[in-house]
């Protein structure tokens, strides 16, 4: 597994995006000790290997199979070492600590594993169900940590707050792997938060349940505007449409998530292969019209019923 440790004493204690020293916690609230191997880093490595193999194949270069073998081995090791269980069932731990023990808080890290290739279909369905469960999703978006974990606090920086980019990454993976209901649940949380911030999403906000607060609780030091929060809107839009262009193959895939939480949707003025792309999707998630560049075959996949 890929791990990190700060030997200088002056760098960030954690080298993932959840970088404060208190971000990696066991389910009982104890802090994990380095060196740490984050779950999502293993997923990113697997995805990079598979994408690199595909790129090598596309250019008729050798070693594609070597990287696919590496990815398969990494997935096997991840399956053996990271998966844990609680009363609700199995799930991937957020990390391994310096002794190789799974850091077993239920956390949003698992959302980054979706569509990386490190999970099989059954594992993907298990992760989707955990992300959609109320302890993770009944806030204004995806909580960084389950409300049932020992280290949880609704305003703890990475242990209970909602970060829109983190939610968007999970939504993207859920949409790509065929779990539209879970994706839509998280999208609705972000949409419910947006009016409170004049539709300019800040870096993060509180992880209080929507039933408990009429609007998201602002995080006092949150950046606004903030780059990856702004980009989350694009990621959510991509997930809603299921838009996946493959220009080298001459294909344009459209897989809407189903009944859209935003209502009918028109996206106009995108550029694919140097030409204009417009897409209109009805409230039921059915594609109503597509204006695509000549030469691209548009593959419209039926929207699932949700």
Residue pairs with C-beta under 8 A, 6 or more apart in sequence:
1 37
1 42
1 77
1 78
1 81
1 96
2 37
2 41
2 42
2 45
3 34
3 35
3 36
3 37
3 96
4 14
4 15
4 34
4 35
4 36
4 37
5 34
5 35
5 36
5 98
6 12
6 13
6 15
6 34
12 19
12 20
13 19
13 20
13 21
13 34
14 20
14 21
14 23
14 24
14 36
16 23
16 38
16 40
16 41
16 109
17 166
18 24
18 109
18 144
18 158
19 158
20 157
20 158
21 31
22 31
22 151
22 156
22 157
22 158
22 159
23 157
23 158
23 159
24 31
24 32
24 36
24 38
24 94
24 95
24 97
24 103
25 31
25 32
25 103
25 105
25 145
25 149
25 150
25 151
25 159
26 32
26 103
26 104
26 105
26 150
26 151
27 86
27 104
27 105
27 106
27 149
27 150
28 150
29 149
29 150
29 151
30 150
32 95
32 97
32 98
32 103
33 97
33 98
33 99
34 97
34 98
35 98
36 95
36 96
36 97
36 98
36 103
37 95
37 96
38 94
38 95
38 109
39 78
39 82
39 92
39 93
39 94
39 95
39 109
39 110
39 112
39 113
40 109
40 112
40 113
42 74
42 78
42 82
42 113
42 118
43 78
43 112
43 113
43 116
43 117
43 118
43 119
44 112
44 116
45 74
46 71
46 74
46 75
46 78
46 116
46 117
46 118
47 115
47 116
47 117
47 118
49 67
49 68
49 70
49 71
49 74
50 67
50 68
50 71
50 117
52 64
52 67
53 63
53 64
53 65
53 66
53 67
53 68
53 71
54 64
56 62
56 63
56 64
56 67
57 64
58 248
71 117
71 118
74 118
75 117
75 118
75 119
75 120
78 92
78 118
79 123
81 96
81 100
81 102
82 92
82 93
82 96
82 102
83 90
83 91
83 92
83 93
83 102
83 123
84 90
84 91
84 92
84 93
84 102
84 104
85 91
86 104
86 106
88 130
88 133
89 126
89 130
90 126
91 106
91 110
91 126
91 127
91 130
92 109
92 110
92 113
92 119
92 123
92 127
93 102
93 103
93 104
93 105
94 103
94 104
94 105
94 107
94 109
94 110
95 102
95 103
95 109
96 102
96 103
97 103
105 145
105 146
105 149
105 150
105 151
105 159
106 130
106 135
106 136
106 145
106 146
106 148
106 149
107 144
107 145
107 146
107 149
108 131
108 136
108 142
108 143
108 144
108 145
108 166
108 167
108 170
110 127
110 130
110 131
111 127
111 131
111 142
111 166
111 169
111 170
111 173
111 174
112 169
112 170
112 173
113 119
113 127
113 173
114 124
114 127
114 128
114 170
114 172
114 173
114 174
114 176
114 177
115 172
115 173
115 176
115 177
116 173
119 127
124 177
124 179
125 179
128 174
128 177
128 179
128 182
129 182
130 136
131 137
131 142
131 170
131 174
131 182
131 186
132 179
132 181
132 182
132 185
132 186
134 209
135 143
135 146
135 147
135 148
136 142
136 143
136 146
136 147
137 143
137 182
137 185
137 186
137 189
138 147
138 209
138 210
138 211
139 154
139 162
139 189
139 206
139 207
139 208
139 209
139 210
139 216
140 162
140 189
140 190
140 192
140 193
140 205
140 208
140 210
140 216
141 162
141 163
141 164
141 167
141 186
141 189
141 190
141 193
142 162
142 166
142 167
142 170
142 186
142 189
143 152
143 160
143 161
143 162
143 207
144 158
144 159
144 160
144 161
144 162
144 163
144 166
144 207
145 151
145 152
145 156
145 158
145 159
145 160
145 207
146 152
147 154
147 160
147 207
147 209
149 159
151 159
151 160
152 159
152 160
152 207
153 159
153 160
154 160
154 161
154 206
154 207
154 208
154 217
155 161
155 206
155 207
155 217
155 219
157 204
157 219
160 206
160 207
161 204
161 205
161 206
161 207
161 219
162 189
162 193
162 204
162 205
162 206
162 207
162 216
163 203
163 204
163 229
164 190
164 193
164 201
164 204
164 229
164 232
165 228
165 229
165 231
165 232
165 235
167 186
167 189
167 190
167 232
168 190
168 231
168 232
168 235
168 236
168 239
169 235
170 186
171 183
171 186
171 187
171 235
171 236
171 239
172 235
172 238
172 239
174 180
174 182
174 183
174 186
174 239
175 183
175 238
175 239
175 240
175 242
175 255
175 257
176 239
176 242
176 244
178 304
180 257
180 258
180 303
180 304
180 306
181 258
181 306
183 239
183 257
184 257
184 258
184 259
184 261
184 306
187 236
187 239
187 240
187 257
187 261
187 262
188 261
189 210
190 201
190 232
190 236
191 261
191 262
192 210
193 201
193 205
193 215
193 216
194 201
195 215
196 215
196 216
196 218
197 205
197 216
197 218
197 224
200 224
200 225
200 230
201 224
201 226
201 229
201 230
201 232
201 233
202 218
202 219
202 222
202 223
202 224
202 225
202 226
202 229
203 219
203 222
203 223
203 224
203 226
203 229
204 219
204 222
205 216
205 217
205 218
205 219
205 222
206 213
206 216
206 217
206 218
206 219
208 216
208 217
223 229
237 267
239 257
240 256
240 257
240 260
240 262
240 265
240 281
241 254
241 255
241 256
241 265
241 267
241 279
241 281
242 253
242 254
242 255
242 256
242 257
242 301
243 252
243 253
243 254
243 279
244 252
244 253
244 254
244 255
245 251
245 252
245 253
245 272
245 273
245 296
246 252
246 253
247 272
247 273
247 296
250 295
250 296
250 297
251 296
251 297
251 298
251 299
252 272
252 277
252 290
252 292
252 296
252 297
252 298
252 299
253 299
253 301
254 279
254 287
254 290
254 298
254 299
254 300
254 301
255 301
255 303
256 281
256 285
256 286
256 287
256 303
257 285
257 303
257 304
257 306
258 285
258 303
258 304
258 305
258 306
259 283
259 284
259 285
259 303
259 305
259 306
260 281
260 283
260 285
263 283
264 280
264 281
264 282
264 283
265 279
265 280
265 281
266 278
266 279
266 280
266 281
267 278
267 279
267 280
268 278
269 276
269 278
270 276
270 277
270 278
270 279
271 277
272 292
272 293
272 296
273 293
273 295
273 296
274 293
275 293
275 294
276 291
276 293
277 290
277 291
277 292
277 293
278 289
278 290
278 291
279 287
279 289
279 290
279 291
280 287
280 288
280 289
280 290
281 287
281 288
282 288
284 303
285 303
285 304
285 306
286 302
286 303
287 300
287 303
290 298
290 300
292 298
